[in-house]
Amino acid sequence: MPKKSLTSVELAKLAGVSSATVSRAFSADSSMKPETRARILALADEYGFRPNSMARSLNNKQSRLVALVYNTVANPAEGEGLDELIHLLQEKERMPLVLCCANHNDRGLLMRIASTYQVDHVVLHSDAVSIDDAVRIFRSAIPIIASSEPLDGRDLFEVRLDASAATQQVVDHLVRQGRHRFVYLSGRASSHIDKRRQNWFSQALQQHGLSFQVVEHGDYSYESGFKESALLLRRMRPDVLVCANDVMAIGGRDAAAVLGLRVPQDVAIVGHDGVALAAWDSHSITTIMAPQGEVSAALVEQIELPRGARTDRRIVDCVVRWGTSTDQTRAP
């Protein structure tokens, strides 16, 4: 028969400590003797005691909840980045509330439901939700923008990628190989980051008097990467295929193989995001990416700033992870 659960006052009396000490025992960053913490936690387990975090949040006016607004965890880039961010938040004893918006019919309603949990911060990492909508719905939360939608003068916390230098590095290297027929396979037309990636490449190509010969449209999926690349490679012979993400680049590499084209000898392929599977030997995609962990670390640093701190903007410079899709060896 289960034992009756104790109150914090009863547990403190049983452990021979104060109620404040009981509360600190459940906080990983509080300082106390390890043996005291162990004794309190053992008694708590024995009598089924758990502190009421919601009641505690009412007292200090902080829930320690962070709403993470993403498109979908099915996208490897978003899924891997989300996994990093969740682990860092948990280390800080902040609880993530994950919203996947891309395929949700009423994104506004989804965010309104999440806002009823009185989240402290909201990280907007989705191009399916506008900044204005997120700020309006999460009225009492601090918004941190990790999407690429322009701020247009809005005074908000932001973490933004800059791939201009990495893109120039890739283009310079490919042009030195004698390549000059570049084509681009984009993602969704509404994606701000896709527009920026295409623009970075266009600017880098202009330095060599070049431009994209063709721009085709996919949807970030492997299927669209394979299909659109196959159609494109059948009707023309580009020597560089730039894809808006790594998943489409993998589809493009498979399409080239089906058509009997050699990668990279006949066509070099470049992706974006730096997902883990793009580095597998079977794919080995040259990709432009944020240094691993830097975006998540910057977001958590902003979340940990004192409430009322001045808004902060972090720029994360992207790097190139070379693969055999642009060279027969991994590094140029």
DASULTA-V640978 format. One record per backbone hydrogen bond with DSSP energy under -0.5 kcal/mol. CO is the residue of the C=O (numbers start at 1). NH is the residue of the N-H. E is the energy in kcal/mol with one decimal. If there is no record, write none. Layout:
co=CO nh=NH e=E
co=CO nh=NH e=E
This chain:
co=7 nh=11 e=-2.5
co=8 nh=12 e=-2.4
co=9 nh=13 e=-2.0
co=10 nh=14 e=-2.3
co=11 nh=15 e=-2.5
co=12 nh=16 e=-1.1
co=12 nh=17 e=-2.6
co=18 nh=22 e=-1.7
co=19 nh=23 e=-2.1
co=20 nh=24 e=-2.3
co=21 nh=25 e=-1.7
co=22 nh=26 e=-0.6
co=23 nh=26 e=-1.0
co=24 nh=27 e=-1.8
co=26 nh=28 e=-0.5
co=27 nh=30 e=-1.5
co=30 nh=32 e=-0.5
co=33 nh=37 e=-2.3
co=34 nh=38 e=-2.7
co=35 nh=39 e=-2.0
co=36 nh=40 e=-2.3
co=37 nh=41 e=-2.8
co=38 nh=42 e=-2.2
co=39 nh=43 e=-2.1
co=40 nh=44 e=-2.5
co=41 nh=45 e=-2.4
co=42 nh=46 e=-2.3
co=43 nh=47 e=-2.3
co=44 nh=48 e=-0.6
co=44 nh=49 e=-2.4
co=45 nh=48 e=-0.6
co=47 nh=6 e=-0.6
co=51 nh=53 e=-1.1
co=52 nh=56 e=-2.2
co=53 nh=57 e=-2.2
co=54 nh=58 e=-1.4
co=55 nh=59 e=-1.4
co=56 nh=60 e=-2.0
co=57 nh=61 e=-1.0
co=57 nh=62 e=-0.9
co=64 nh=95 e=-2.4
co=65 nh=120 e=-2.3
co=65 nh=121 e=-1.3
co=66 nh=97 e=-2.8
co=67 nh=69 e=-0.7
co=67 nh=123 e=-3.1
co=68 nh=70 e=-0.8
co=68 nh=99 e=-2.9
co=69 nh=125 e=-2.9
co=70 nh=101 e=-2.9
co=71 nh=102 e=-2.1
co=72 nh=75 e=-0.7
co=74 nh=76 e=-0.5
co=75 nh=79 e=-3.2
co=76 nh=80 e=-2.7
co=77 nh=81 e=-2.0
co=78 nh=82 e=-2.6
co=79 nh=83 e=-2.1
co=80 nh=84 e=-1.9
co=81 nh=85 e=-2.3
co=82 nh=86 e=-2.7
co=83 nh=87 e=-1.9
co=84 nh=88 e=-1.9
co=85 nh=89 e=-2.4
co=86 nh=90 e=-2.4
co=87 nh=91 e=-1.8
co=88 nh=92 e=-1.0
co=89 nh=94 e=-2.7
co=90 nh=93 e=-1.6
co=94 nh=96 e=-0.6
co=95 nh=66 e=-2.5
co=97 nh=68 e=-2.6
co=99 nh=70 e=-2.9
co=99 nh=101 e=-0.7
co=101 nh=104 e=-1.6
co=105 nh=107 e=-0.5
co=106 nh=110 e=-1.9
co=107 nh=111 e=-2.3
co=108 nh=112 e=-2.3
co=109 nh=113 e=-2.4
co=110 nh=114 e=-1.9
co=111 nh=115 e=-2.3
co=112 nh=116 e=-0.9
co=113 nh=116 e=-0.8
co=114 nh=117 e=-1.6
co=115 nh=118 e=-1.6
co=120 nh=142 e=-2.6
co=121 nh=67 e=-2.6
co=122 nh=124 e=-0.7
co=122 nh=144 e=-2.8
co=123 nh=69 e=-2.7
co=123 nh=125 e=-0.9
co=124 nh=146 e=-3.0
co=124 nh=147 e=-0.8
co=130 nh=134 e=-2.1
co=131 nh=135 e=-2.7
co=132 nh=136 e=-2.3
co=133 nh=137 e=-2.4
co=134 nh=138 e=-2.6
co=137 nh=139 e=-1.5
co=138 nh=141 e=-1.0
co=141 nh=143 e=-0.7
co=142 nh=122 e=-2.1
co=143 nh=157 e=-1.0
co=144 nh=124 e=-2.5
co=144 nh=146 e=-0.6
co=145 nh=159 e=-2.7
co=151 nh=154 e=-1.7
co=154 nh=156 e=-1.3
co=157 nh=145 e=-2.7
co=158 nh=314 e=-2.8
co=160 nh=316 e=-2.9
co=162 nh=318 e=-2.5
co=163 nh=167 e=-2.6
co=164 nh=168 e=-2.1
co=165 nh=169 e=-2.0
co=166 nh=170 e=-1.9
co=167 nh=171 e=-2.6
co=168 nh=172 e=-2.8
co=169 nh=173 e=-1.9
co=170 nh=174 e=-2.4
co=171 nh=175 e=-2.7
co=172 nh=176 e=-2.0
co=173 nh=177 e=-1.0
co=174 nh=179 e=-1.9
co=175 nh=178 e=-1.9
co=180 nh=182 e=-1.0
co=181 nh=239 e=-1.7
co=181 nh=240 e=-1.7
co=182 nh=213 e=-3.1
co=182 nh=214 e=-0.6
co=183 nh=242 e=-2.7
co=184 nh=186 e=-0.6
co=184 nh=216 e=-3.0
co=185 nh=244 e=-2.1
co=186 nh=218 e=-2.4
co=188 nh=191 e=-1.5
co=191 nh=195 e=-1.5
co=192 nh=196 e=-2.0
co=193 nh=197 e=-2.5
co=194 nh=198 e=-2.4
co=195 nh=199 e=-2.1
co=196 nh=200 e=-2.7
co=197 nh=201 e=-2.0
co=198 nh=202 e=-2.4
co=199 nh=203 e=-2.5
co=200 nh=204 e=-2.0
co=201 nh=205 e=-2.8
co=202 nh=206 e=-2.0
co=203 nh=207 e=-0.9
co=205 nh=208 e=-2.0
co=205 nh=210 e=-2.4
co=206 nh=209 e=-1.6
co=214 nh=184 e=-2.3
co=216 nh=186 e=-3.0
co=221 nh=225 e=-1.9
co=222 nh=226 e=-2.8
co=223 nh=227 e=-2.7
co=224 nh=228 e=-2.4
co=225 nh=229 e=-1.5
co=226 nh=230 e=-2.3
co=227 nh=231 e=-2.3
co=228 nh=232 e=-2.3
co=229 nh=233 e=-3.1
co=230 nh=234 e=-1.4
co=231 nh=235 e=-1.2
co=232 nh=236 e=-1.5
co=239 nh=268 e=-2.5
co=240 nh=183 e=-2.1
co=240 nh=242 e=-0.6
co=241 nh=243 e=-0.5
co=241 nh=270 e=-2.4
co=242 nh=185 e=-3.0
co=245 nh=249 e=-1.5
co=246 nh=250 e=-2.3
co=247 nh=251 e=-1.8
co=248 nh=252 e=-2.5
co=249 nh=253 e=-2.2
co=250 nh=254 e=-2.2
co=251 nh=255 e=-2.2
co=252 nh=256 e=-2.2
co=253 nh=257 e=-1.9
co=254 nh=258 e=-2.1
co=255 nh=259 e=-1.8
co=256 nh=261 e=-2.9
co=257 nh=260 e=-1.3
co=262 nh=264 e=-0.5
co=262 nh=266 e=-2.4
co=262 nh=267 e=-1.6
co=268 nh=241 e=-3.2
co=269 nh=286 e=-0.8
co=270 nh=243 e=-3.1
co=271 nh=288 e=-1.6
co=272 nh=246 e=-1.8
co=275 nh=278 e=-0.8
co=276 nh=279 e=-1.6
co=277 nh=280 e=-1.0
co=278 nh=285 e=-2.8
co=280 nh=283 e=-1.7
co=280 nh=284 e=-2.7
co=284 nh=325 e=-1.6
co=286 nh=271 e=-2.8
co=287 nh=289 e=-0.5
co=287 nh=321 e=-2.9
co=288 nh=273 e=-2.7
co=289 nh=319 e=-3.4
co=291 nh=294 e=-2.1
co=291 nh=295 e=-0.5
co=293 nh=297 e=-2.3
co=294 nh=298 e=-2.2
co=295 nh=299 e=-2.3
co=296 nh=300 e=-2.3
co=297 nh=301 e=-2.2
co=298 nh=302 e=-1.8
co=299 nh=303 e=-2.1
co=300 nh=304 e=-2.2
co=302 nh=305 e=-0.9
co=306 nh=309 e=-2.1
co=312 nh=158 e=-2.3
co=314 nh=160 e=-2.9
co=314 nh=316 e=-0.5
co=315 nh=317 e=-0.6
co=316 nh=162 e=-2.3
co=317 nh=291 e=-0.6
co=319 nh=289 e=-2.7
co=320 nh=322 e=-0.7
co=321 nh=287 e=-2.4
co=323 nh=326 e=-1.2
co=323 nh=327 e=-0.8
co=325 nh=269 e=-2.1
